[in-house]
């Protein structure tokens, strides 16, 4: 069970989900017709050292080895969704840059490499916030690869459940400047109250015309089915040596609808459902693919009026 002071590295617990996501990006990058390009994803996954995820990243593990043919979710389904999700947040940053925003914050950055792979305009500063061990590992690994950041990249070691704004301000963040924020694959790993505090803090630190893109934690009356879908998939992973119970990493309990919460704080939001996101980026959901309820957007782009 989650606790408010639990911590992790990239091989276990919440940290392993960051490695899982990076493995999906590597798999998509290495495909015959890649729709995303993240040349740093595979080396980072290799450096973490989880054999199961290395095999998935490199293509040495087939979907048929771990995914049931008609399963509603699994490694291949996850990778399909990651392609669309990655493109969505990449485009968000491109649009923000085109609007003149030169300060960006990646909340719970994990093994995100946008500070190295996106073509940031000159003068852009990108802040990455995550657990200290996660940021240190990524920075050291990318330095060994000779990777160079494409923006002024500043690491902010902090726990998003606690006082991360102070750490961000100490790192040089300027709240007087419009900022582009992203919260990708984050909210489910925060307690409901911490999610509200995070949105309060983002609002407090944001100048007018700041933007935020987020993947929300969509509730469902069919949560029992969703739980079984995820637990069934991860049981197959366990049989191949990767023991990660993703469902247990989420905080339970009722939480605010993030877009409604932001609307009450002066933000204007446009929502996109999972199905719309897949279609918008030319990624077809395969038969049996489970997506969030079609009438509930999973992704929002918001602007502070």
C-alpha positions as CSV (number, residue, x, y, z in Angstrom):
1,X,0.0,0.0,0.0
2,X,1.1,3.6,-0.7
3,X,2.2,5.9,2.1
4,X,2.8,9.6,2.1
5,X,6.5,9.2,2.7
6,X,7.4,6.2,0.5
7,X,10.2,6.7,-2.0
8,X,11.7,4.8,-4.9
9,X,14.4,4.3,-7.5
10,X,13.9,3.4,-11.1
11,X,13.9,-0.4,-10.5
12,X,10.9,-0.7,-8.2
13,X,7.6,0.8,-7.0
14,X,6.5,4.0,-8.8
15,X,10.0,4.4,-10.2
16,X,9.7,1.2,-12.2
17,X,6.7,2.7,-14.0
18,X,9.0,5.5,-15.4
19,X,11.3,2.8,-16.7
20,X,8.2,0.9,-18.1
21,X,7.1,4.1,-20.0
22,X,10.7,4.7,-21.3
23,X,10.7,1.1,-22.6
24,X,7.5,1.8,-24.4
25,X,8.9,4.9,-26.0
26,X,12.0,2.9,-27.0
27,X,9.9,0.2,-28.5
28,X,7.9,2.7,-30.5
29,X,11.1,4.5,-31.6
30,X,12.6,1.1,-32.8
31,X,9.5,0.1,-34.7
32,X,9.6,-0.2,-38.5
33,X,7.5,2.9,-38.9
34,X,8.2,5.0,-35.8
35,X,5.7,7.8,-35.0
36,X,7.9,9.1,-32.2
37,X,11.7,9.5,-31.9
38,X,13.4,9.1,-28.5
39,X,16.9,7.9,-29.1
40,X,17.8,8.2,-25.4
41,X,15.0,5.9,-24.2
42,X,16.7,2.6,-24.9
43,X,20.1,3.5,-23.4
44,X,18.3,4.7,-20.3
45,X,16.3,1.5,-20.0
46,X,19.5,-0.6,-20.5
47,X,21.2,1.5,-17.7
48,X,18.4,0.8,-15.3
49,X,18.9,-2.9,-15.9
50,X,15.5,-4.6,-15.7
51,X,15.9,-7.5,-18.1
52,X,12.2,-7.7,-19.0
53,X,12.0,-4.1,-20.0
54,X,15.3,-4.2,-21.9
55,X,13.9,-7.0,-24.0
56,X,10.7,-5.1,-24.6
57,X,12.6,-1.9,-25.5
58,X,14.8,-3.7,-28.0
59,X,12.2,-5.9,-29.6
60,X,13.6,-9.1,-28.1
61,X,10.3,-9.8,-26.4
62,X,7.2,-10.2,-28.5
63,X,3.8,-9.0,-27.5
64,X,2.5,-12.5,-28.0
65,X,4.9,-13.7,-25.3
66,X,3.2,-11.6,-22.6
67,X,-0.1,-10.2,-23.9
68,X,-3.2,-12.3,-24.3
69,X,-4.5,-12.0,-27.9
70,X,-7.8,-10.5,-27.0
71,X,-6.8,-8.7,-23.8
72,X,-8.0,-5.2,-23.3
73,X,-4.6,-3.9,-22.1
74,X,-1.0,-5.0,-22.0
75,X,2.5,-4.1,-23.2
76,X,1.5,-3.5,-26.8
77,X,-1.7,-1.6,-25.9
78,X,0.4,0.5,-23.5
79,X,3.0,1.3,-26.2
80,X,0.2,2.2,-28.7
81,X,-1.2,4.7,-26.2
82,X,2.3,6.1,-25.4
83,X,2.8,7.0,-29.0
84,X,-0.3,9.2,-29.0
85,X,0.4,10.5,-25.5
86,X,4.0,11.5,-26.3
87,X,3.0,13.3,-29.4
88,X,0.3,15.2,-27.5
89,X,2.7,16.6,-24.9
90,X,5.4,17.2,-27.5
91,X,3.0,19.3,-29.5
92,X,1.8,21.1,-26.4
93,X,5.4,22.3,-25.8
94,X,5.8,23.3,-29.5
95,X,2.6,25.3,-29.4
96,X,3.7,27.0,-26.1
97,X,7.0,27.9,-27.6
98,X,5.3,29.3,-30.7
99,X,3.3,31.5,-28.4
100,X,6.5,32.9,-27.0
101,X,6.7,30.9,-23.7
102,X,10.3,30.4,-22.7
103,X,9.9,28.6,-19.3
104,X,8.7,25.0,-19.0
105,X,8.2,22.7,-16.0
106,X,8.0,18.9,-16.3
107,X,6.3,17.5,-13.1
108,X,7.4,14.0,-12.2
109,X,9.8,13.9,-15.1
110,X,11.1,10.4,-14.5
111,X,13.0,9.3,-17.6
112,X,11.5,12.0,-19.8
113,X,14.1,13.3,-22.2
114,X,12.3,16.3,-23.7
115,X,15.1,18.5,-22.4
116,X,17.4,16.7,-24.7
117,X,15.4,15.8,-27.8
118,X,12.9,18.6,-28.4
119,X,14.0,21.7,-30.5
120,X,13.5,24.3,-27.8
121,X,13.8,28.0,-28.9
122,X,16.9,29.8,-27.8
123,X,16.6,31.2,-24.2
124,X,14.2,28.5,-23.0
125,X,14.7,27.1,-19.5
126,X,13.3,23.7,-18.7
127,X,12.8,22.5,-15.1
128,X,12.4,18.8,-14.2
129,X,11.0,17.9,-10.9
130,X,11.3,14.4,-9.4
131,X,12.8,12.3,-6.7
132,X,16.5,13.0,-6.1
133,X,17.7,9.5,-7.0
134,X,15.7,9.5,-10.3
135,X,17.1,12.8,-11.5
136,X,20.7,12.0,-10.5
137,X,20.6,8.6,-12.3
138,X,19.2,10.2,-15.5
139,X,21.6,13.1,-15.5
140,X,24.6,10.8,-14.9
141,X,23.6,8.3,-17.5
142,X,22.9,10.9,-20.2
143,X,26.2,12.6,-19.5
144,X,28.0,9.2,-20.0
145,X,26.2,9.0,-23.4
146,X,27.5,12.4,-24.3
147,X,24.0,13.8,-24.5
148,X,23.6,17.6,-24.6
149,X,20.5,19.4,-23.5
150,X,18.7,21.5,-26.1
151,X,17.5,24.0,-23.5
152,X,18.8,25.5,-20.2
153,X,18.0,22.3,-18.2
154,X,17.6,22.5,-14.4
155,X,17.0,19.6,-12.2
156,X,14.8,20.2,-9.1
157,X,15.0,17.3,-6.6
158,X,11.7,17.3,-4.7
159,X,8.7,15.2,-3.8
160,X,5.5,16.5,-5.4
161,X,3.5,15.4,-2.3
162,X,5.5,18.0,-0.2
163,X,6.9,21.5,-0.6
164,X,8.2,21.3,-4.2
165,X,7.5,25.0,-5.0
166,X,10.3,26.2,-2.6
167,X,12.7,23.9,-4.4
168,X,11.6,25.1,-7.8
169,X,12.0,28.8,-6.7
170,X,15.5,28.0,-5.3
171,X,16.3,26.5,-8.7
172,X,15.8,29.8,-10.4
173,X,12.2,29.5,-11.5
174,X,10.6,33.0,-12.2
175,X,6.9,33.1,-11.4
176,X,6.6,36.4,-13.2
177,X,7.2,34.7,-16.6
178,X,4.5,32.7,-18.4
179,X,5.2,29.0,-18.0
180,X,4.3,25.8,-19.8
181,X,3.6,23.0,-17.3
182,X,2.9,19.3,-18.0
183,X,1.6,16.6,-15.7
184,X,1.9,13.4,-17.7
185,X,1.0,10.1,-16.1
186,X,1.1,11.7,-12.6
187,X,-2.2,12.3,-10.9
188,X,-3.0,8.7,-10.0
189,X,0.2,8.4,-8.1
190,X,-0.7,11.4,-5.9
191,X,-3.1,11.3,-3.0
192,X,-6.3,13.3,-3.8
193,X,-5.4,16.1,-1.5
194,X,-1.9,16.3,-2.9
195,X,-3.4,16.7,-6.4
196,X,-5.4,19.7,-5.2
197,X,-2.3,21.2,-3.6
198,X,-0.3,20.7,-6.7
199,X,-2.9,22.5,-8.8
200,X,-3.1,25.3,-6.2
201,X,0.7,25.7,-6.4
202,X,0.8,25.6,-10.2
203,X,-1.8,28.4,-10.2
204,X,0.1,30.4,-7.6
205,X,3.3,30.1,-9.5
206,X,1.8,30.9,-12.9
207,X,1.8,34.3,-14.6
208,X,-1.2,35.1,-16.9
209,X,-1.2,33.2,-20.3
210,X,0.7,30.3,-18.7
211,X,-0.4,26.9,-20.0
212,X,-0.8,23.5,-18.6
213,X,-1.2,20.1,-20.3
214,X,-2.3,17.2,-18.1
215,X,-3.3,13.6,-18.2
216,X,-6.1,13.3,-15.7
217,X,-7.1,10.4,-13.5
218,X,-10.4,9.4,-15.0
219,X,-12.8,7.7,-12.6
220,X,-15.1,5.0,-13.8
221,X,-18.1,3.1,-12.4
222,X,-16.4,0.1,-14.0
223,X,-13.3,0.3,-11.8
224,X,-13.5,-3.4,-10.9
225,X,-13.1,-4.3,-14.5
226,X,-10.3,-1.9,-15.0
227,X,-8.5,-3.3,-12.0
228,X,-8.9,-6.9,-13.3
229,X,-7.7,-5.8,-16.8
230,X,-4.5,-4.4,-15.3
231,X,-3.9,-7.1,-12.7
232,X,-4.4,-9.8,-15.4
233,X,-1.8,-8.2,-17.6
234,X,0.8,-7.7,-14.9
235,X,0.4,-11.4,-13.8
236,X,1.7,-12.4,-17.2
237,X,4.7,-10.0,-16.7
238,X,5.4,-11.6,-13.3
239,X,5.7,-15.0,-15.0
240,X,8.5,-13.4,-17.2
241,X,10.4,-12.0,-14.2
242,X,8.9,-8.5,-13.9
243,X,6.9,-8.2,-10.7
244,X,5.1,-4.8,-10.7
245,X,1.6,-4.4,-9.4
246,X,0.7,-1.2,-11.1
247,X,-2.8,-1.1,-9.6
248,X,-1.5,-1.0,-6.0
249,X,0.6,2.1,-6.8
250,X,-2.5,4.3,-7.3
251,X,-3.9,6.2,-4.4
252,X,-7.6,5.4,-3.8
253,X,-10.3,7.7,-2.8
254,X,-12.5,10.4,-4.4
255,X,-10.6,13.2,-6.0
256,X,-11.4,16.5,-7.8
257,X,-11.9,16.6,-11.5
258,X,-8.7,18.4,-12.4
259,X,-10.3,20.5,-15.2
260,X,-13.1,21.6,-13.0
261,X,-10.7,22.5,-10.2
262,X,-8.6,24.6,-12.5
263,X,-11.7,26.3,-13.9
264,X,-12.5,27.5,-10.4
265,X,-9.0,29.0,-10.3
266,X,-9.1,31.0,-13.6
267,X,-8.0,28.4,-16.1
268,X,-9.8,27.7,-19.4
269,X,-9.4,24.1,-20.5
270,X,-10.0,22.0,-23.7
271,X,-10.4,18.3,-23.2
272,X,-9.6,15.3,-25.4
273,X,-10.7,11.7,-24.8
274,X,-8.4,8.8,-25.2
275,X,-10.2,7.7,-28.4
276,X,-9.9,11.2,-29.8
277,X,-6.2,11.4,-29.0
278,X,-5.5,8.1,-30.7
279,X,-7.4,9.2,-33.8
280,X,-5.8,12.7,-33.9
281,X,-2.3,11.2,-34.0
282,X,-3.1,8.5,-36.5
283,X,-2.8,5.7,-34.0
284,X,-5.5,3.0,-34.3
285,X,-6.8,1.2,-31.2
286,X,-6.6,-2.5,-31.8
287,X,-9.7,-4.8,-31.3
288,X,-10.6,-5.2,-27.7
289,X,-8.5,-2.2,-26.7
290,X,-9.9,-0.7,-23.4
291,X,-9.9,3.1,-23.3
292,X,-11.4,5.4,-20.7
293,X,-15.1,6.2,-21.1
294,X,-15.5,8.1,-24.3
295,X,-17.5,10.9,-22.7
296,X,-14.8,11.7,-20.2
297,X,-11.7,13.5,-21.5
298,X,-8.4,12.1,-20.2
299,X,-6.2,14.9,-21.5
300,X,-6.6,18.7,-21.1
301,X,-4.7,21.7,-22.3
302,X,-5.4,24.7,-20.1
303,X,-4.5,28.5,-20.3
304,X,-4.6,30.8,-17.3
305,X,-6.7,33.8,-18.3
